Amino acid sequence: MQKLSYIIGLFVVGCSLSSCEDVIDVDLPQAEPRLVIDALIRVPAEEDYFPVIVRLSTTAPFDAEGVPRVSGAGVSLTGDEETYRLEDAGDGIYLGELPRKVISNETIQLDITYKDAHYASTTKMVTTVAIDNLSQGDGTLFSGDETEIIVDYTDPAPSRDYYLFDMDFGFYLLSEDSFYQGNPINFSYFYDNLDPGSALTIDILGVDKAFYDYMSIVISQTGQDTAGPFEAPPAEVKGNIINTTNPENYPLGYFAIAQQYSANIITE
């Protein structure tokens, strides 16, 4: 699955050095692993209680196989009065359940303890609007075989709003309302190699300016050609989570709470 509306040019230059016979082994410096925290909490529109998932991993050398998952960490979310502890479900996944009235109205603090270090961040939920309509268009880009999906939504006025779209298959898209504030808007998204009868779920999430800027950098770095933008990016991008024990050993990742609306479509 590839998104053809985003193209990366890769140029390879070949050099022939036939006179060089010796093999030189170079020991590359190995950076100390950093904790990677995927703490984007999605708040669905219709549920009073909903599952919360936080994913923990660490950075790894460039030539390592797979992503090292973190087990044995302590993970909790604290509102104005109550603390909710997440259970270690294995494979770096920590699960819990929070009531809507708490996460929608209170400032939430994330606390993580791992290997004698304490990590923390605070945030509040950012609201969003529902998707008005999903439809399939007949436009194409380059090969003529792409599937066009048209997303319609209406931006509220007069606030400045930022949106993160989860386009399914690990693809994400950002938008901000500088040029369409308070108006209905639509955009086309093109999928390659999508068979008729394919089911798509597209989510719209409310984000703030800081998370919008962070995701813009991460999506640009990953090129959306990985397991998703919440895996460790090729270069270190500092988020909003700090290491209170040793600030210089800061983690990667972000803590955000986003109201989410979803819409479904089956392609023709």
C-alpha positions as CSV (number, residue, x, y, z in Angstrom):
1,M,0.0,0.0,0.0
2,Q,1.5,3.3,-1.0
3,K,0.1,6.9,-1.0
4,L,1.0,8.3,-4.4
5,S,0.2,11.9,-3.6
6,Y,3.4,11.9,-1.5
7,I,6.5,11.2,-3.6
8,I,10.0,10.9,-2.5
9,G,12.8,11.1,-5.1
10,L,15.7,8.8,-4.4
11,F,18.9,9.3,-6.4
12,V,21.6,6.7,-6.3
13,V,25.1,7.6,-7.5
14,G,27.4,4.6,-8.2
15,C,31.2,4.9,-7.8
16,S,33.7,2.3,-9.0
17,L,37.0,2.1,-7.1
18,S,38.6,-0.9,-8.7
19,S,42.0,-0.1,-7.4
20,C,40.9,-0.5,-3.7
21,E,41.2,-4.0,-2.5
22,D,41.4,-3.7,1.4
23,V,38.4,-4.0,3.6
24,I,38.3,-1.5,6.4
25,D,36.1,-2.2,9.5
26,V,34.8,0.9,11.1
27,D,33.3,0.8,14.6
28,L,30.4,3.2,14.6
29,P,29.5,4.9,17.9
30,Q,26.4,3.5,19.5
31,A,24.1,6.1,21.1
32,E,22.5,5.3,24.4
33,P,19.0,3.9,23.9
34,R,16.2,6.4,24.5
35,L,12.6,5.5,25.6
36,V,10.1,6.0,22.8
37,I,6.6,6.9,24.1
38,D,3.5,6.7,21.9
39,A,0.8,8.3,24.1
40,L,-1.7,9.6,21.6
41,I,-5.0,9.0,23.4
42,R,-8.0,9.0,21.1
43,V,-11.4,9.9,22.6
44,P,-14.2,8.5,20.6
45,A,-17.4,10.6,20.3
46,E,-19.9,8.1,21.6
47,E,-18.4,6.2,24.6
48,D,-18.7,7.2,28.3
49,Y,-15.7,4.8,29.1
50,F,-13.1,4.0,26.5
51,P,-9.8,2.0,26.4
52,V,-6.5,3.9,26.7
53,I,-3.4,2.5,25.1
54,V,0.2,3.7,25.7
55,R,3.0,2.0,23.7
56,L,6.6,1.9,24.9
57,S,9.7,1.0,23.0
58,T,13.4,2.1,22.8
59,T,15.6,3.3,20.1
60,A,17.9,0.8,18.5
61,P,21.1,0.8,16.4
62,F,20.5,1.4,12.7
63,D,21.3,-2.2,11.8
64,A,19.1,-3.8,14.5
65,E,16.3,-6.1,13.6
66,G,12.9,-5.0,14.9
67,V,11.9,-2.5,17.5
68,P,12.8,-3.2,21.2
69,R,9.5,-3.2,23.2
70,V,9.5,-2.2,26.8
71,S,8.0,-4.3,29.6
72,G,8.0,-3.8,33.3
73,A,7.4,0.0,33.3
74,G,4.9,1.8,35.5
75,V,2.4,3.8,33.6
76,S,-0.4,6.0,35.0
77,L,-2.7,8.9,34.1
78,T,-3.8,11.3,36.8
79,G,-6.7,13.8,36.6
80,D,-7.7,16.4,39.1
81,E,-8.5,13.9,41.8
82,E,-7.9,10.3,40.7
83,T,-5.1,8.2,39.3
84,Y,-5.6,5.5,36.7
85,R,-2.9,2.9,36.5
86,L,-2.4,1.1,33.1
87,E,-1.7,-2.6,33.0
88,D,1.3,-4.1,31.2
89,A,-0.3,-6.3,28.5
90,G,3.1,-7.3,27.0
91,D,4.9,-6.4,23.8
92,G,5.3,-2.8,25.0
93,I,1.5,-2.2,25.3
94,Y,0.0,-0.7,28.4
95,L,-3.8,-0.7,28.8
96,G,-6.4,1.1,30.9
97,E,-9.8,2.6,30.9
98,L,-10.9,6.2,31.6
99,P,-14.3,7.9,32.0
100,R,-15.1,10.6,29.4
101,K,-16.0,13.2,32.0
102,V,-12.5,13.1,33.4
103,I,-10.5,13.1,30.2
104,S,-12.7,15.6,28.5
105,N,-12.7,18.3,31.3
106,E,-9.5,17.8,33.4
107,T,-5.8,18.4,32.9
108,I,-4.3,14.9,32.6
109,Q,-0.8,14.0,33.7
110,L,1.1,11.1,32.3
111,D,3.7,9.4,34.6
112,I,6.0,6.6,33.5
113,T,8.7,5.0,35.6
114,Y,11.3,2.8,33.8
115,K,14.8,1.7,34.9
116,D,14.9,4.1,37.8
117,A,13.9,7.1,35.6
118,H,10.7,9.1,35.8
119,Y,9.0,10.6,32.7
120,A,6.1,13.0,32.9
121,S,3.9,15.3,30.8
122,T,0.6,17.0,31.1
123,T,-2.1,17.9,28.5
124,K,-5.8,18.5,27.9
125,M,-8.1,17.1,25.3
126,V,-8.5,19.0,22.0
127,T,-11.9,18.8,20.4
128,T,-12.7,18.4,16.8
129,V,-15.6,18.2,14.3
130,A,-17.2,15.2,12.7
131,I,-16.6,14.1,9.1
132,D,-19.6,15.3,7.1
133,N,-19.2,12.8,4.2
134,L,-16.9,10.3,2.6
135,S,-17.3,9.6,-1.1
136,Q,-15.3,7.9,-3.9
137,G,-14.3,10.1,-6.8
138,D,-13.1,9.2,-10.3
139,G,-9.9,11.3,-10.3
140,T,-6.4,9.8,-10.7
141,L,-2.8,11.0,-10.3
142,F,-0.1,9.4,-12.4
143,S,-0.7,5.7,-13.2
144,G,-4.5,6.0,-13.6
145,D,-5.0,3.1,-11.2
146,E,-5.4,5.1,-8.0
147,T,-8.6,5.2,-5.9
148,E,-9.8,8.7,-5.0
149,I,-11.5,9.2,-1.7
150,I,-13.1,12.6,-1.0
151,V,-13.3,13.8,2.7
152,D,-15.8,16.6,3.6
153,Y,-15.9,18.4,6.9
154,T,-16.9,21.8,8.2
155,D,-14.5,24.0,10.2
156,P,-16.0,25.9,13.1
157,A,-15.6,29.7,13.5
158,P,-13.9,31.7,14.9
159,S,-11.3,29.5,16.6
160,R,-8.0,28.4,15.0
161,D,-8.2,24.7,14.5
162,Y,-5.7,21.9,13.7
163,Y,-6.5,18.5,12.4
164,L,-4.8,15.1,12.2
165,F,-6.4,12.7,9.7
166,D,-5.7,8.9,10.1
167,M,-6.3,7.7,6.5
168,D,-6.0,4.0,7.4
169,F,-3.1,1.7,6.5
170,G,-0.7,3.7,8.6
171,F,-1.0,7.0,6.6
172,Y,-1.6,10.3,8.2
173,L,-2.4,13.8,6.9
174,L,-2.4,17.2,8.6
175,S,-4.5,20.3,8.0
176,E,-5.0,23.7,9.6
177,D,-7.8,26.1,8.9
178,S,-5.9,29.3,8.0
179,F,-7.5,29.5,4.5
180,Y,-10.9,28.0,5.2
181,Q,-11.8,29.1,8.8
182,G,-15.5,28.7,9.5
183,N,-16.3,27.1,6.1
184,P,-17.0,23.7,4.7
185,I,-14.0,22.1,3.1
186,N,-13.1,18.9,1.2
187,F,-9.9,17.2,0.0
188,S,-9.0,14.2,-2.1
189,Y,-6.8,11.4,-1.0
190,F,-5.4,8.8,-3.4
191,Y,-4.7,5.2,-2.6
192,D,-2.7,2.9,-4.8
193,N,-3.4,-0.9,-5.3
194,L,-6.8,-0.7,-3.6
195,D,-9.2,-3.4,-4.7
196,P,-12.9,-2.8,-5.1
197,G,-14.8,-3.7,-2.0
198,S,-12.0,-2.6,0.3
199,A,-13.2,-1.2,3.6
200,L,-11.7,2.1,4.8
201,T,-12.0,3.8,8.2
202,I,-10.9,7.4,8.2
203,D,-10.5,9.3,11.5
204,I,-10.4,13.0,12.2
205,L,-8.6,14.0,15.4
206,G,-8.4,17.4,17.1
207,V,-4.8,18.5,17.9
208,D,-3.2,21.7,19.1
209,K,-0.5,23.8,17.4
210,A,2.4,22.1,19.2
211,F,1.3,18.6,18.3
212,Y,0.6,19.7,14.8
213,D,4.1,21.0,14.4
214,Y,5.6,17.8,16.0
215,M,3.6,15.5,13.7
216,S,4.6,17.6,10.6
217,I,8.3,16.9,11.4
218,V,7.7,13.2,12.1
219,I,5.6,12.5,9.0
220,S,8.2,14.3,6.9
221,Q,11.0,12.3,8.4
222,T,9.3,8.9,8.1
223,G,8.0,9.5,4.6
224,Q,5.0,7.4,5.8
225,D,7.0,4.3,4.6
226,T,7.2,2.7,8.0
227,A,4.9,1.0,10.6
228,G,3.6,4.5,11.3
229,P,4.8,7.9,12.5
230,F,4.8,6.9,16.2
231,E,7.7,4.5,15.7
232,A,11.0,6.2,16.4
233,P,11.8,8.6,13.5
234,P,15.2,8.5,11.7
235,A,16.4,11.6,13.6
236,E,15.6,12.5,17.1
237,V,12.5,14.7,17.5
238,K,11.8,15.9,21.0
239,G,8.2,15.8,22.1
240,N,6.5,17.2,25.2
241,I,7.5,14.4,27.6
242,I,10.4,15.1,29.9
243,N,12.8,12.9,32.0
244,T,12.5,14.4,35.4
245,T,15.3,12.2,36.7
246,N,17.8,13.1,34.0
247,P,16.6,15.8,31.6
248,E,19.5,15.2,29.2
249,N,18.3,11.6,28.6
250,Y,15.0,12.9,27.2
251,P,12.5,10.4,25.6
252,L,11.1,10.5,22.1
253,G,7.4,10.6,21.5
254,Y,4.4,12.7,22.5
255,F,1.5,12.8,24.9
256,A,-1.7,14.1,23.4
257,I,-5.4,13.6,24.0
258,A,-7.5,14.0,20.9
259,Q,-11.3,13.9,20.4
260,Q,-11.9,11.6,17.4
261,Y,-14.7,11.1,14.9
262,S,-14.7,8.2,12.4
263,A,-16.3,7.5,9.1
264,N,-16.3,4.4,6.9
265,I,-16.5,3.7,3.2
266,I,-16.3,0.6,1.0
267,T,-14.7,1.2,-2.4
268,E,-16.4,0.4,-5.6
